[in-house]
Amino acid sequence: MGRSSAKKIASLALLCALALLAYMLEGLFPPLFFPGAKLGLANVFTLLALVMFGPAEAGVTVLAKCLLGAVFGGNFSALLYSLPASFAALAAEALLYRLFFPKITVVSVSVAAAVVHAAVQNLVFALVTGMKETLIYLPYLAAIGAAAGVAVGFAVYLAVKTLPKNLFDNRRQ
């Protein structure tokens, strides 16, 4: 394993650990206005992994956050909602980032992903519970998600501007 591979693995492990920590800390607070509405602070580290390394590595971050969050939080049913929503949001981020960056900002990418996450999570909840009336919350959850996406995207923007460029995979610059 070369020096750059070790640095990449260490950076990715740190992003996974920080995503898990943010996920666990956020779980200690009540939802924002509606059940399931959170800021999604762990997404800072997922989006940062996408920008730093690419979609596969960001997927590792998502998987680690969701699986270890369920293990440490003791809530395995959360996987029903978090995995599909997180991977759908990551797919949206990866697609937008690859096709449109730098024409659109990382904040825009984050907002779109947050809205996708809210929509998929709400849809999965409606399907699992059989309560299609919960879809009425979708516009509200999307609006909260969009606001959270601005905060997450701005945090990633600041991190990218601040972090040393040698941390980034050369293919991504």
Phi and psi restraints in degrees (value plus and minus 20) as a CYANA .aco file:
   2 GLY   PHI     -98.3   -58.3
   2 GLY   PSI     149.3   189.3
   3 ARG   PHI     -79.4   -39.4
   3 ARG   PSI     -62.0   -22.0
   4 SER   PHI     -88.5   -48.5
   4 SER   PSI     -54.1   -14.1
   5 SER   PHI     -86.1   -46.1
   5 SER   PSI     -62.5   -22.5
   6 ALA   PHI     -84.1   -44.1
   6 ALA   PSI     -60.0   -20.0
   7 LYS   PHI     -85.6   -45.6
   7 LYS   PSI     -59.7   -19.7
   8 LYS   PHI     -85.2   -45.2
   8 LYS   PSI     -65.6   -25.6
   9 ILE   PHI     -83.2   -43.2
   9 ILE   PSI     -62.8   -22.8
  10 ALA   PHI     -84.3   -44.3
  10 ALA   PSI     -62.1   -22.1
  11 SER   PHI     -84.0   -44.0
  11 SER   PSI     -63.6   -23.6
  12 LEU   PHI     -85.5   -45.5
  12 LEU   PSI     -60.0   -20.0
  13 ALA   PHI     -83.0   -43.0
  13 ALA   PSI     -60.0   -20.0
  14 LEU   PHI     -84.9   -44.9
  14 LEU   PSI     -62.3   -22.3
  15 LEU   PHI     -82.8   -42.8
  15 LEU   PSI     -60.3   -20.3
  16 CYS   PHI     -82.7   -42.7
  16 CYS   PSI     -65.1   -25.1
  17 ALA   PHI     -84.1   -44.1
  17 ALA   PSI     -62.2   -22.2
  18 LEU   PHI     -88.4   -48.4
  18 LEU   PSI     -57.2   -17.2
  19 ALA   PHI     -83.3   -43.3
  19 ALA   PSI     -63.5   -23.5
  20 LEU   PHI     -83.9   -43.9
  20 LEU   PSI     -64.2   -24.2
  21 LEU   PHI     -80.5   -40.5
  21 LEU   PSI     -66.6   -26.6
  22 ALA   PHI     -82.6   -42.6
  22 ALA   PSI     -60.7   -20.7
  23 TYR   PHI     -81.9   -41.9
  23 TYR   PSI     -65.6   -25.6
  24 MET   PHI     -87.9   -47.9
  24 MET   PSI     -62.8   -22.8
  25 LEU   PHI     -84.3   -44.3
  25 LEU   PSI     -61.5   -21.5
  26 GLU   PHI     -85.6   -45.6
  26 GLU   PSI     -49.7    -9.7
  27 GLY   PHI     -87.2   -47.2
  27 GLY   PSI     -35.7     4.3
  28 LEU   PHI     -98.6   -58.6
  28 LEU   PSI     -34.6     5.4
  29 PHE   PHI    -123.4   -83.4
  29 PHE   PSI     132.5   172.5
  30 PRO   PHI     -89.4   -49.4
  30 PRO   PSI     139.5   179.5
  31 PRO   PHI     -81.4   -41.4
  31 PRO   PSI     137.3   177.3
  32 LEU   PHI    -107.3   -67.3
  32 LEU   PSI      83.4   123.4
  33 PHE   PHI      51.0    91.0
  33 PHE   PSI     -59.5   -19.5
  34 PHE   PHI    -155.4  -115.4
  34 PHE   PSI     132.1   172.1
  35 PRO   PHI     -76.6   -36.6
  35 PRO   PSI     111.2   151.2
  36 GLY   PHI      69.2   109.2
  36 GLY   PSI     -29.6    10.4
  37 ALA   PHI    -102.4   -62.4
  37 ALA   PSI      97.0   137.0
  38 LYS   PHI    -152.8  -112.8
  38 LYS   PSI     145.1   185.1
  39 LEU   PHI     -91.8   -51.8
  39 LEU   PSI     -48.2    -8.2
  40 GLY   PHI      53.1    93.1
  40 GLY   PSI      22.4    62.4
  41 LEU   PHI     -81.2   -41.2
  41 LEU   PSI     -47.6    -7.6
  42 ALA   PHI     -83.9   -43.9
  42 ALA   PSI     -43.6    -3.6
  43 ASN   PHI     -88.1   -48.1
  43 ASN   PSI     -37.6     2.4
  44 VAL   PHI     -77.0   -37.0
  44 VAL   PSI     -64.3   -24.3
  45 PHE   PHI     -98.7   -58.7
  45 PHE   PSI     -49.6    -9.6
  46 THR   PHI     -87.8   -47.8
  46 THR   PSI     -67.6   -27.6
  47 LEU   PHI     -86.7   -46.7
  47 LEU   PSI     -55.7   -15.7
  48 LEU   PHI     -84.7   -44.7
  48 LEU   PSI     -59.8   -19.8
  49 ALA   PHI     -82.8   -42.8
  49 ALA   PSI     -58.4   -18.4
  50 LEU   PHI     -83.5   -43.5
  50 LEU   PSI     -66.0   -26.0
  51 VAL   PHI     -88.4   -48.4
  51 VAL   PSI     -60.4   -20.4
  52 MET   PHI     -93.5   -53.5
  52 MET   PSI     -59.8   -19.8
  53 PHE   PHI    -146.2  -106.2
  53 PHE   PSI     -60.6   -20.6
  54 GLY   PHI     115.2   155.2
  54 GLY   PSI     158.5   198.5
  55 PRO   PHI     -87.1   -47.1
  55 PRO   PSI     -55.8   -15.8
  56 ALA   PHI     -83.6   -43.6
  56 ALA   PSI     -64.9   -24.9
  57 GLU   PHI     -88.8   -48.8
  57 GLU   PSI     -56.3   -16.3
  58 ALA   PHI     -84.9   -44.9
  58 ALA   PSI     -55.0   -15.0
  59 GLY   PHI     -84.3   -44.3
  59 GLY   PSI     -56.7   -16.7
  60 VAL   PHI     -81.9   -41.9
  60 VAL   PSI     -61.5   -21.5
  61 THR   PHI     -83.3   -43.3
  61 THR   PSI     -64.3   -24.3
  62 VAL   PHI     -81.5   -41.5
  62 VAL   PSI     -67.5   -27.5
  63 LEU   PHI     -83.1   -43.1
  63 LEU   PSI     -64.9   -24.9
  64 ALA   PHI     -81.5   -41.5
  64 ALA   PSI     -64.9   -24.9
  65 LYS   PHI     -81.5   -41.5
  65 LYS   PSI     -67.7   -27.7
  66 CYS   PHI     -87.9   -47.9
  66 CYS   PSI     -69.9   -29.9
  67 LEU   PHI     -87.1   -47.1
  67 LEU   PSI     -69.3   -29.3
  68 LEU   PHI     -90.1   -50.1
  68 LEU   PSI     -51.2   -11.2
  69 GLY   PHI     -83.2   -43.2
  69 GLY   PSI     -59.7   -19.7
  70 ALA   PHI     -87.7   -47.7
  70 ALA   PSI     -60.1   -20.1
  71 VAL   PHI     -85.1   -45.1
  71 VAL   PSI     -73.3   -33.3
  72 PHE   PHI     -92.2   -52.2
  72 PHE   PSI     -50.4   -10.4
  73 GLY   PHI    -105.0   -65.0
  73 GLY   PSI     -34.0     6.0
  74 GLY   PHI      49.5    89.5
  74 GLY   PSI       3.7    43.7
  75 ASN   PHI    -144.8  -104.8
  75 ASN   PSI      62.0   102.0
  76 PHE   PHI     -93.0   -53.0
  76 PHE   PSI     -43.1    -3.1
  77 SER   PHI     -86.9   -46.9
  77 SER   PSI     -41.8    -1.8
  78 ALA   PHI     -82.7   -42.7
  78 ALA   PSI     -44.9    -4.9
  79 LEU   PHI     -81.9   -41.9
  79 LEU   PSI     -51.2   -11.2
  80 LEU   PHI     -78.4   -38.4
  80 LEU   PSI     -53.3   -13.3
  81 TYR   PHI    -119.6   -79.6
  81 TYR   PSI     -60.4   -20.4
  82 SER   PHI     -94.8   -54.8
  82 SER   PSI     -60.1   -20.1
  83 LEU   PHI     -83.7   -43.7
  83 LEU   PSI     -74.4   -34.4
  84 PRO   PHI     -83.3   -43.3
  84 PRO   PSI     -61.0   -21.0
  85 ALA   PHI     -86.9   -46.9
  85 ALA   PSI     -61.7   -21.7
  86 SER   PHI     -87.4   -47.4
  86 SER   PSI     -60.6   -20.6
  87 PHE   PHI     -93.8   -53.8
  87 PHE   PSI     -52.3   -12.3
  88 ALA   PHI     -85.9   -45.9
  88 ALA   PSI     -61.8   -21.8
  89 ALA   PHI     -84.6   -44.6
  89 ALA   PSI     -61.7   -21.7
  90 LEU   PHI     -83.0   -43.0
  90 LEU   PSI     -60.8   -20.8
  91 ALA   PHI     -81.5   -41.5
  91 ALA   PSI     -61.9   -21.9
  92 ALA   PHI     -83.7   -43.7
  92 ALA   PSI     -64.9   -24.9
  93 GLU   PHI     -79.9   -39.9
  93 GLU   PSI     -68.5   -28.5
  94 ALA   PHI     -82.7   -42.7
  94 ALA   PSI     -62.8   -22.8
  95 LEU   PHI     -85.4   -45.4
  95 LEU   PSI     -68.9   -28.9
  96 LEU   PHI     -83.9   -43.9
  96 LEU   PSI     -62.3   -22.3
  97 TYR   PHI     -84.1   -44.1
  97 TYR   PSI     -64.3   -24.3
  98 ARG   PHI     -88.6   -48.6
  98 ARG   PSI     -60.7   -20.7
  99 LEU   PHI    -103.7   -63.7
  99 LEU   PSI     -53.6   -13.6
 100 PHE   PHI    -140.5  -100.5
 100 PHE   PSI     -33.1     6.9
 101 PHE   PHI     -96.0   -56.0
 101 PHE   PSI     112.9   152.9
 102 PRO   PHI    -116.7   -76.7
 102 PRO   PSI      -6.6    33.4
 103 LYS   PHI     -83.7   -43.7
 103 LYS   PSI     -52.4   -12.4
 104 ILE   PHI    -136.4   -96.4
 104 ILE   PSI     136.3   176.3
 105 THR   PHI    -104.8   -64.8
 105 THR   PSI     145.6   185.6
 106 VAL   PHI     -85.7   -45.7
 106 VAL   PSI     -45.9    -5.9
 107 VAL   PHI     -86.2   -46.2
 107 VAL   PSI     -62.9   -22.9
 108 SER   PHI     -83.1   -43.1
 108 SER   PSI     -61.5   -21.5
 109 VAL   PHI     -80.4   -40.4
 109 VAL   PSI     -63.8   -23.8
 110 SER   PHI     -84.9   -44.9
 110 SER   PSI     -61.6   -21.6
 111 VAL   PHI     -82.6   -42.6
 111 VAL   PSI     -66.9   -26.9
 112 ALA   PHI     -80.0   -40.0
 112 ALA   PSI     -63.7   -23.7
 113 ALA   PHI     -84.4   -44.4
 113 ALA   PSI     -58.7   -18.7
 114 ALA   PHI     -85.3   -45.3
 114 ALA   PSI     -59.3   -19.3
 115 VAL   PHI     -87.7   -47.7
 115 VAL   PSI     -62.3   -22.3
 116 VAL   PHI     -81.0   -41.0
 116 VAL   PSI     -64.1   -24.1
 117 HIS   PHI     -78.8   -38.8
 117 HIS   PSI     -67.7   -27.7
 118 ALA   PHI     -81.8   -41.8
 118 ALA   PSI     -63.3   -23.3
 119 ALA   PHI     -84.8   -44.8
 119 ALA   PSI     -66.8   -26.8
 120 VAL   PHI     -86.9   -46.9
 120 VAL   PSI     -62.6   -22.6
 121 GLN   PHI     -82.7   -42.7
 121 GLN   PSI     -61.9   -21.9
 122 ASN   PHI     -85.9   -45.9
 122 ASN   PSI     -61.2   -21.2
 123 LEU   PHI     -85.0   -45.0
 123 LEU   PSI     -64.4   -24.4
 124 VAL   PHI     -82.0   -42.0
 124 VAL   PSI     -62.0   -22.0
 125 PHE   PHI     -80.5   -40.5
 125 PHE   PSI     -64.4   -24.4
 126 ALA   PHI     -82.6   -42.6
 126 ALA   PSI     -60.2   -20.2
 127 LEU   PHI     -89.3   -49.3
 127 LEU   PSI     -63.2   -23.2
 128 VAL   PHI     -87.7   -47.7
 128 VAL   PSI     -62.7   -22.7
 129 THR   PHI    -106.9   -66.9
 129 THR   PSI     -36.8     3.2
 130 GLY   PHI      55.1    95.1
 130 GLY   PSI      -7.3    32.7
 131 MET   PHI    -124.0   -84.0
 131 MET   PSI      62.8   102.8
 132 LYS   PHI     -85.4   -45.4
 132 LYS   PSI     -38.7     1.3
 133 GLU   PHI     -86.2   -46.2
 133 GLU   PSI     -37.2     2.8
 134 THR   PHI     -88.6   -48.6
 134 THR   PSI     -34.8     5.2
 135 LEU   PHI     -86.4   -46.4
 135 LEU   PSI     -34.7     5.3
 136 ILE   PHI     -83.3   -43.3
 136 ILE   PSI     -42.9    -2.9
 137 TYR   PHI     -97.5   -57.5
 137 TYR   PSI     -32.0     8.0
 138 LEU   PHI     -75.1   -35.1
 138 LEU   PSI     -67.4   -27.4
 139 PRO   PHI     -80.5   -40.5
 139 PRO   PSI     -57.1   -17.1
 140 TYR   PHI     -90.4   -50.4
 140 TYR   PSI     -63.7   -23.7
 141 LEU   PHI     -85.5   -45.5
 141 LEU   PSI     -56.4   -16.4
 142 ALA   PHI     -86.1   -46.1
 142 ALA   PSI     -59.9   -19.9
 143 ALA   PHI     -85.8   -45.8
 143 ALA   PSI     -63.6   -23.6
 144 ILE   PHI     -83.7   -43.7
 144 ILE   PSI     -61.5   -21.5
 145 GLY   PHI     -82.1   -42.1
 145 GLY   PSI     -59.8   -19.8
 146 ALA   PHI     -84.0   -44.0
 146 ALA   PSI     -62.4   -22.4
 147 ALA   PHI     -83.9   -43.9
 147 ALA   PSI     -62.8   -22.8
 148 ALA   PHI     -84.6   -44.6
 148 ALA   PSI     -57.6   -17.6
 149 GLY   PHI     -81.6   -41.6
 149 GLY   PSI     -54.6   -14.6
 150 VAL   PHI     -84.3   -44.3
 150 VAL   PSI     -66.1   -26.1
 151 ALA   PHI     -83.1   -43.1
 151 ALA   PSI     -65.7   -25.7
 152 VAL   PHI     -84.3   -44.3
 152 VAL   PSI     -66.8   -26.8
 153 GLY   PHI     -82.0   -42.0
 153 GLY   PSI     -59.4   -19.4
 154 PHE   PHI     -87.1   -47.1
 154 PHE   PSI     -59.0   -19.0
 155 ALA   PHI     -82.4   -42.4
 155 ALA   PSI     -61.3   -21.3
 156 VAL   PHI     -87.3   -47.3
 156 VAL   PSI     -61.4   -21.4
 157 TYR   PHI     -76.6   -36.6
 157 TYR   PSI     -67.4   -27.4
 158 LEU   PHI     -84.1   -44.1
 158 LEU   PSI     -60.1   -20.1
 159 ALA   PHI     -83.7   -43.7
 159 ALA   PSI     -63.5   -23.5
 160 VAL   PHI     -83.5   -43.5
 160 VAL   PSI     -59.2   -19.2
 161 LYS   PHI     -89.6   -49.6
 161 LYS   PSI     -47.9    -7.9
 162 THR   PHI    -113.8   -73.8
 162 THR   PSI     -57.4   -17.4
 163 LEU   PHI     -87.3   -47.3
 163 LEU   PSI     127.7   167.7
 164 PRO   PHI     -82.3   -42.3
 164 PRO   PSI     117.3   157.3
 165 LYS   PHI     -84.3   -44.3
 165 LYS   PSI     -41.7    -1.7
 166 ASN   PHI     -93.5   -53.5
 166 ASN   PSI     -26.7    13.3
 167 LEU   PHI     -98.7   -58.7
 167 LEU   PSI     -40.0     0.0
 168 PHE   PHI    -107.1   -67.1
 168 PHE   PSI     124.3   164.3
 169 ASP   PHI     -83.2   -43.2
 169 ASP   PSI     109.2   149.2
 170 ASN   PHI     -77.0   -37.0
 170 ASN   PSI     -48.0    -8.0
 171 ARG   PHI     -88.6   -48.6
 171 ARG   PSI     -41.8    -1.8
 172 ARG   PHI    -109.2   -69.2
 172 ARG   PSI     -29.7    10.3
